[in-house]
């Protein structure tokens, strides 16, 4: 493609006699090859020396350098990733010189998932919720799931505390009456660490539920996430 573009440009210049004489279409072809390679690969030096070596056109070093520099500058401004790193960059898995970005990319989401939360069903009454969940758990948040394991919402201990000791309400209040939507949901199949950190920042939550394959899988706490981040940052620095 670069050769065709350079060849067409050379022919166009000669056809219109723009420089008052004929230019070398062959040289324009070589320079076009170099420019396209430098832009697509984000490797200007590779493009310069490869084209010069393959064609023996060492007298074209200056035009090759100019073409490669222009192509690399323009494509680097328009698109930060080369053809080799484009897909990794799109998925957020590319290790860059940005230390924060690199540390988040290296972190494993599975290492910060907590699964010791007692799940509730929406039809469960207050009495069973107190006996089967609140008394047995040291957590202040409870996921609500349906029989298929799909996350429906969450119940906060702060919302249960005002009615928890009123035994007359044990059979009247259901979990669905106390349930609320989580401030955000993390999808382990789609969300990267950068997106998870963004969700914590935007929701101001300390615990967010996590789903995997469309079903409840556990929680991620901000404190554990930040602790893992600090450890990875220390390891990254040393």
C-alpha positions in Angstrom: 0.0 0.0 0.0 2.8 2.4 0.8 4.5 1.6 -2.5 1.3 2.2 -4.4 0.7 5.5 -2.7 4.3 6.7 -3.3 4.1 5.5 -6.9 0.8 7.3 -7.6 2.1 10.5 -6.0 5.3 10.4 -8.1 3.2 9.8 -11.3 0.8 12.7 -10.2 3.7 15.1 -9.8 5.2 14.2 -13.1 1.8 14.4 -14.9 1.3 18.0 -13.6 5.0 18.9 -13.9 4.8 20.5 -10.4 8.5 20.8 -9.9 9.4 21.9 -13.4 10.8 18.5 -14.3 10.5 14.8 -13.8 10.9 13.1 -10.4 12.0 9.5 -9.8 8.8 7.5 -9.4 11.0 4.6 -8.1 12.3 6.8 -5.2 8.8 8.0 -4.4 7.7 4.3 -4.2 10.5 3.5 -1.8 9.8 6.6 0.4 6.0 5.7 0.4 6.9 2.1 1.6 9.0 3.6 4.4 6.3 6.1 5.5 3.5 3.5 5.7 5.7 1.1 7.7 6.8 3.7 10.1 3.3 4.8 10.8 1.6 1.4 11.0 4.4 -0.2 13.1 5.3 2.9 15.1 8.9 2.0 14.3 10.5 4.7 12.2 14.1 3.4 12.5 13.1 -0.1 11.5 11.3 1.3 8.5 14.3 3.4 7.4 16.9 0.7 7.6 14.7 -2.1 6.3 13.7 -0.2 3.2 17.3 1.0 2.6 18.7 -2.5 3.2 16.1 -4.3 1.0 16.4 -2.0 -1.9 20.0 -0.8 -1.6 18.7 2.8 -1.7 21.1 4.2 0.8 21.3 7.5 -1.1 17.6 8.0 0.0 18.4 8.2 3.7 17.3 11.8 4.1 14.0 11.4 2.3 13.4 8.2 4.2 14.1 9.9 7.5 11.7 12.8 6.7 8.9 10.4 5.5 9.3 8.1 8.5 9.4 11.0 11.0 6.3 12.6 9.5 4.3 9.4 9.3 5.3 8.3 12.9 4.4 11.8 14.3 1.0 11.9 12.7 0.0 8.3 13.5 1.3 8.6 17.1 -0.9 11.7 17.6 -4.0 10.1 16.0 -3.6 6.6 17.5 -1.3 5.9 20.4 -0.9 2.1 19.7 0.8 0.3 16.8 -0.8 -2.5 14.9 0.9 -5.0 17.2 -0.4 -3.4 20.5 -3.7 -2.1 19.2 -5.8 -5.0 20.6 -4.0 -5.0 23.9 -4.5 -1.3 24.3 -8.2 -1.6 23.4 -8.6 -4.2 26.1 -6.6 -2.2 28.7 -4.0 -4.9 29.0 -1.0 -3.1 27.6 2.0 -2.4 29.9 2.9 1.2 29.5 5.3 3.7 31.0 2.4 5.0 33.1 3.2 3.4 36.5 -0.3 3.4 37.8 -1.7 2.0 34.6 1.0 -0.7 34.5 0.3 -1.7 38.2 -3.4 -2.0 37.6 -2.8 -4.1 34.4 -0.6 -6.5 36.4 -3.2 -7.0 39.2 -5.2 -10.2 39.2 -8.9 -9.6 39.9 -9.4 -13.1 41.3 -7.0 -12.3 44.1 -9.2 -9.6 45.6 -12.6 -11.4 45.4 -14.3 -12.2 48.7 -16.9 -14.9 48.8 -17.7 -15.1 52.6 -21.0 -13.2 52.2 -24.2 -15.0 53.1 -26.7 -14.7 50.3 -30.4 -14.1 50.9 -33.5 -15.0 48.8 -36.0 -12.2 48.1 -38.9 -14.2 49.7 -37.1 -14.8 53.0 -38.7 -13.2 56.0 -37.0 -11.0 58.6 -36.9 -13.8 61.2 -35.0 -16.2 59.0 -32.7 -13.4 57.8 -31.7 -12.5 61.3 -31.2 -16.2 62.4 -29.6 -17.5 59.2 -27.6 -14.5 58.1 -27.1 -11.6 60.4 -26.3 -13.7 63.5 -23.8 -15.9 61.6 -22.1 -13.3 59.6 -19.5 -10.6 60.5 -20.4 -8.6 57.4 -22.8 -5.6 57.2 -23.9 -6.3 53.6 -25.8 -9.3 52.2 -26.4 -10.1 48.5 -29.9 -11.1 47.4 -30.0 -13.7 44.7 -32.7 -15.8 42.9 -32.7 -19.6 42.8 -30.6 -19.4 39.6 -27.9 -17.4 41.4 -28.7 -14.1 39.6 -27.9 -11.0 41.7 -31.1 -9.1 42.4 -29.8 -6.5 44.9 -28.3 -6.1 48.3 -29.4 -5.6 51.9 -27.5 -3.4 54.3 -27.3 -4.1 58.0 -28.0 -0.4 58.7 -31.4 -0.9 57.0 -32.2 -4.0 59.0 -31.1 -2.7 62.4 -34.2 -0.5 63.1 -36.5 -3.5 62.8 -34.2 -6.3 63.8 -35.4 -6.6 67.4 -39.1 -6.2 66.7 -40.2 -9.8 66.7 -43.7 -8.9 65.8 -42.4 -8.0 62.3 -40.4 -11.2 61.8 -43.0 -12.8 59.6 -44.3 -9.6 58.0 -41.1 -8.0 56.5 -39.5 -9.8 53.6 -36.0 -9.4 52.2 -37.4 -7.8 49.1 -38.8 -5.0 51.3 -35.3 -4.2 52.6 -33.5 -4.8 49.3 -31.9 -2.0 47.3 -29.9 -1.8 44.1 -26.1 -1.8 44.6 -24.4 1.4 43.7 -22.5 -0.4 41.0 -21.9 -4.0 39.8 -18.5 -5.4 38.7 -18.5 -7.9 35.8 -15.5 -10.1 36.1 -15.8 -11.1 32.4 -15.7 -7.5 31.1 -14.3 -5.1 33.7 -10.6 -4.5 34.0 -8.9 -3.2 37.1 -8.9 0.4 35.8 -12.7 0.2 35.3 -13.2 -1.4 38.7 -11.2 1.4 40.4 -13.3 3.9 38.4 -16.5 2.3 39.7 -15.3 2.6 43.3 -14.4 6.2 42.8 -17.7 7.1 41.2 -20.0 5.2 43.6 -18.0 6.0 46.8 -18.8 2.5 48.0 -16.6 0.3 50.1 -18.0 -3.0 48.8 -19.3 -3.8 45.4 -20.9 -7.0 44.3 -19.3 -9.0 41.5 -21.0 -11.2 38.8 -19.5 -13.9 36.6 -21.3 -15.4 33.7 -24.3 -13.3 34.7 -24.5 -14.8 38.2 -23.4 -13.6 41.7 -19.8 -14.5 42.4 -18.8 -12.4 45.4 -17.7 -9.0 46.5 -14.7 -6.8 46.1 -13.8 -4.4 48.9 -12.1 -1.1 48.3 -9.7 -1.7 51.3 -8.6 -5.0 50.0 -8.2 -3.7 46.5 -6.1 -0.8 47.7 -4.0 -3.1 49.8 -3.3 -5.3 46.9 -2.5 -2.3 44.8 0.0 -1.0 47.3 1.7 -4.4 47.5 1.9 -4.6 43.7 3.2 -1.1 43.5 6.0 -1.8 46.0 6.9 -5.0 44.1 6.8 -3.0 40.8 9.2 -0.4 42.1 11.7 -2.8 43.5 
